[in-house]
Amino acid sequence: MNHILLLHGAIGAIDQVQPLQSILEKELTVHTLNFNGHGGTAFANEFSIGQFATEVADYIRQLGLAPVHIFGYSMGGYVAMYLAAKEPGLVKSISTLATKFYWDEAIAAKEIKMLDAEKIEEKLPAFARQLEHRHAPNNWKDLLGKTRDMLVAMGNDNPLKEEVYSTIKTPVLLMLGDRDKMVPLEETVNVYTSLPNAQMAVLPATPHPLEQVDTGQLAFQINRFIGDLG
């Protein structure tokens, strides 16, 4: 049975991908991990895309999974692509959903406004409680702060430069919801056309948050993609 590693998004954790895991387990052996500082794991000395990719690489090696299929939601997809660029031997295929690949200072400034802890507590108290529970015993506000700093750094120097995509030979399935307000369709199309071995799927009636995605539809696309690879 094929193995697949599921990677959560920014300020997410393993619980974010569990609904998808429960469906994929019918066809695949599923693995999950929390990036440092997420889901109650300790913060590492470095909080960056590069460090997250190192954590994924260590996990793959420790379990002897290489090469392994990877699904990454949002930031998780970015980490997976970064890993494939740096250590292609570890990655058999990548499926992404709602991943934003293009970053600059203006985009980073816009996105970090969504990570204001005080505004979240005021306007989205239920979400604040979810974050508190999801990341305990860590302080979820510390996680937001580190994520904000990371996005600023990405805006100043995008870790995945445009010219890198043409060097990634790993089979990739890029998925985007037709109602995603964070990731423009044109951006995903540009990455798709730059990759030498890629497919693309637009999911209907699908916004950015994973919790609002039709998990059955998502699992179908992932299983179809992996099945076609043989």
Buried (B, 14 or more C-beta within 10 A) or exposed (E): EBBBBBBBBBBBBBBBBBBBBEBBEEBBBBBBBBBBBBBBBEEBEEBBBEBBBBBBBEBBEEEEBBBBBBBBBBBBBBBBBBBBBBBBEBBBBBBBBBBBBBBEEEBBEEBBEBBEBEEBBEEEEEEBEBBBEBBEEBEBBEBBBBBBEBBBBBBEEBBBEEEBBEEBEBBBBBBBBEEBEBBEEEBBBBBBEBBEEBBBBBBEEBBBBBEEBEBEBBBEBBBEBBEEEE
